[in-house]
Amino acid sequence: MNDAGSLLRKSERGVFSLYARSGERKYINAAERRLFVEAANQSDVVTRAFCLTLLYTGCRLSEALKLTTDGVQGDVSVIAIHSLKKRQRHLIREVPVPKFVVEAIQHASASGSMALQHDHRIWQWKRTWAWMRVKAVMADAGIVGIHATPKGLRHGFGVHAIHTGVPLNLVQKWLGHAQMSTTAIYTNAVGPEERAIAQRMW
């Protein structure tokens, strides 16, 4: 009962799924990831940094808003995130990110009213405003549907990580899932390897 398949079946019996009852997917796909990055790069520096943080860490919207300057480790390109859904308090997970994500955050932090001191929150936004900023970038990218949300970015991170060969236990760690069965649901999304195999039948 420890393989990914059994974990997936266990997860499917629960409430977490990559698809709505209507059949719509809840995650952004690889093409939409690229469009989202392009749109984010056209945004103001603060919004861009926020969007890239969500995309490349898979963190929850509320976790990104709690991120402090001390949580950005520029020397090793790691972002330390306070896990807000775990029972243990003060639980922090470290997620490696591309160097340009760290640079984007540092640029945003150093700009005008965003200039902050030691261990201060990077984004002084309310949750509603942060959600609206992400939705605006989604709209600019032409991404529509129930997956055009911060949660869609989080699910997209999980799917992308699995498709690029990241071990399931690392994806669980980076997303801050308490149970491996929750992470295993991302193996249910059809990836390029599976499509390539299917093409042999066509």
C-alpha positions as CSV (number, residue, x, y, z in Angstrom):
1,M,0.0,0.0,0.0
2,N,3.0,2.3,-0.3
3,D,3.2,2.8,-4.1
4,A,1.9,5.9,-5.8
5,G,-1.0,4.0,-7.3
6,S,-2.4,3.0,-4.0
7,L,-1.9,6.5,-2.6
8,L,-3.7,7.9,-5.6
9,R,-6.7,5.6,-5.1
10,K,-6.8,6.6,-1.4
11,S,-6.7,10.3,-2.4
12,E,-9.5,9.8,-5.0
13,R,-11.8,8.6,-2.2
14,G,-11.3,11.9,-0.5
15,V,-12.4,15.4,-1.5
16,F,-9.2,16.5,-3.3
17,S,-9.2,16.1,-7.0
18,L,-7.5,17.8,-10.0
19,Y,-10.9,18.1,-11.7
20,A,-14.2,19.7,-10.8
21,R,-17.4,17.6,-11.0
22,S,-18.0,19.3,-14.4
23,G,-14.8,17.8,-15.7
24,E,-12.9,21.1,-15.8
25,R,-9.3,20.9,-14.6
26,K,-8.2,22.9,-11.6
27,Y,-4.5,23.3,-12.6
28,I,-2.7,25.4,-15.2
29,N,-0.9,23.3,-17.8
30,A,2.6,23.8,-19.2
31,A,1.5,26.1,-22.0
32,E,-0.4,28.3,-19.5
33,R,2.6,28.4,-17.2
34,R,4.6,30.0,-20.0
35,L,1.8,32.5,-20.8
36,F,1.5,33.4,-17.1
37,V,5.2,34.1,-16.9
38,E,5.1,36.3,-20.0
39,A,2.1,38.2,-18.6
40,A,3.7,38.5,-15.2
41,N,6.9,39.9,-16.7
42,Q,4.8,42.7,-18.2
43,S,3.3,43.7,-14.8
44,D,4.7,46.1,-12.3
45,V,7.7,44.8,-10.3
46,V,5.8,44.0,-7.1
47,T,3.0,42.1,-8.9
48,R,5.6,40.2,-11.0
49,A,7.5,39.1,-7.9
50,F,4.4,37.9,-6.2
51,C,3.2,35.9,-9.2
52,L,6.6,34.3,-9.8
53,T,6.7,33.4,-6.1
54,L,3.4,31.6,-6.3
55,L,4.3,29.9,-9.6
56,Y,7.8,28.6,-8.6
57,T,7.1,27.7,-5.0
58,G,3.6,26.3,-5.2
59,C,2.8,28.0,-1.9
60,R,-0.7,29.1,-0.9
61,L,-1.8,32.7,-1.4
62,S,-1.8,33.3,2.4
63,E,1.6,31.7,2.8
64,A,3.1,34.1,0.1
65,L,1.6,37.1,2.0
66,K,3.3,35.9,5.2
67,L,6.7,35.7,3.5
68,T,9.3,37.9,5.1
69,T,12.6,39.4,3.9
70,D,14.5,36.9,6.1
71,G,12.7,34.0,4.3
72,V,14.4,34.8,1.0
73,Q,17.8,33.2,1.0
74,G,19.5,34.8,-2.0
75,D,22.8,33.1,-1.6
76,V,21.3,29.6,-2.2
77,S,18.1,30.6,-4.1
78,V,15.8,29.2,-1.5
79,I,12.5,30.6,-0.1
80,A,11.5,29.6,3.4
81,I,7.7,29.4,3.8
82,H,5.7,29.1,6.9
83,S,3.3,26.2,6.4
84,L,-0.1,27.4,7.5
85,K,-2.1,24.2,7.1
86,K,0.0,22.0,9.4
87,R,-1.0,21.3,13.0
88,Q,2.5,22.1,14.3
89,R,3.1,25.9,14.6
90,H,6.2,27.6,13.3
91,L,6.8,24.8,10.8
92,I,8.9,26.1,7.9
93,R,9.6,24.4,4.6
94,E,12.3,25.5,2.2
95,V,11.7,25.5,-1.5
96,P,14.5,26.0,-4.1
97,V,13.7,28.5,-6.8
98,P,15.4,29.9,-9.9
99,K,17.8,32.8,-9.2
100,F,15.6,35.2,-11.2
101,V,12.7,34.6,-8.8
102,V,14.9,35.7,-5.8
103,E,16.1,38.7,-7.8
104,A,12.5,39.7,-8.7
105,I,11.6,39.6,-5.0
106,Q,14.7,41.6,-4.0
107,H,13.9,44.1,-6.7
108,A,10.3,44.5,-5.5
109,S,11.4,44.8,-1.9
110,A,13.9,47.6,-2.8
111,S,11.4,49.6,-4.9
112,G,9.8,52.7,-3.3
113,S,7.2,52.0,-0.7
114,M,8.2,48.3,-0.7
115,A,11.6,49.1,0.9
116,L,11.6,47.0,4.0
117,Q,13.8,46.2,7.0
118,H,14.9,43.0,8.6
119,D,12.3,40.3,8.9
120,H,9.3,42.3,7.6
121,R,6.6,41.1,5.3
122,I,7.4,41.6,1.6
123,W,3.9,42.2,0.4
124,Q,1.8,44.5,2.5
125,W,-1.3,43.4,0.7
126,K,-4.7,42.2,1.9
127,R,-5.7,38.8,0.7
128,T,-8.4,40.1,-1.6
129,W,-6.1,42.5,-3.3
130,A,-3.5,39.8,-3.8
131,W,-6.1,37.5,-5.3
132,M,-7.2,40.3,-7.7
133,R,-3.6,41.0,-8.8
134,V,-3.1,37.3,-9.7
135,K,-6.5,37.2,-11.6
136,A,-5.5,40.3,-13.5
137,V,-2.3,38.6,-14.7
138,M,-4.3,35.5,-15.6
139,A,-6.6,37.6,-17.7
140,D,-3.6,39.3,-19.4
141,A,-2.3,35.8,-20.2
142,G,-5.6,34.8,-21.7
143,I,-6.1,32.1,-19.1
144,V,-9.8,31.5,-18.2
145,G,-11.7,29.0,-16.2
146,I,-11.8,27.6,-12.7
147,H,-8.0,27.0,-12.9
148,A,-7.3,30.7,-13.5
149,T,-6.7,31.3,-9.8
150,P,-3.8,31.2,-7.2
151,K,-5.0,27.7,-6.4
152,G,-4.6,26.8,-10.1
153,L,-1.0,27.9,-9.8
154,R,-0.4,25.7,-6.8
155,H,-1.9,22.7,-8.5
156,G,0.0,23.5,-11.6
157,F,3.2,23.5,-9.6
158,G,2.5,20.0,-8.4
159,V,1.6,18.6,-11.8
160,H,4.7,20.3,-13.4
161,A,7.0,18.9,-10.7
162,I,5.7,15.3,-11.2
163,H,6.0,15.6,-15.0
164,T,9.6,16.8,-14.8
165,G,10.6,13.9,-12.6
166,V,10.7,15.4,-9.1
167,P,10.3,12.5,-6.5
168,L,6.9,12.4,-4.9
169,N,8.3,12.9,-1.4
170,L,10.0,16.2,-2.4
171,V,6.8,17.5,-4.0
172,Q,5.1,16.7,-0.8
173,K,7.7,18.6,1.2
174,W,7.7,21.6,-1.1
175,L,3.9,21.9,-1.1
176,G,3.6,21.3,2.6
177,H,1.2,18.4,2.4
178,A,0.7,16.5,5.6
179,Q,-0.2,13.3,3.7
180,M,1.6,11.7,0.8
181,S,-1.9,10.6,-0.5
182,T,-2.7,14.3,-1.2
183,T,0.5,14.8,-3.2
184,A,-0.1,11.6,-5.2
185,I,-3.1,13.0,-6.9
186,Y,-0.8,15.0,-9.1
187,T,0.3,11.8,-10.8
188,N,-3.2,11.5,-12.3
189,A,-2.6,14.4,-14.8
190,V,-1.6,13.2,-18.2
191,G,2.0,14.2,-19.1
192,P,4.0,14.2,-22.3
193,E,5.4,10.7,-21.7
194,E,2.0,9.3,-21.4
195,R,0.8,11.1,-24.5
196,A,3.8,9.8,-26.4
197,I,3.0,6.3,-25.5
198,A,-0.7,6.9,-26.5
199,Q,0.4,8.2,-29.9
200,R,1.8,4.7,-30.7
201,M,-1.8,3.5,-30.7
202,W,-2.9,6.2,-33.2
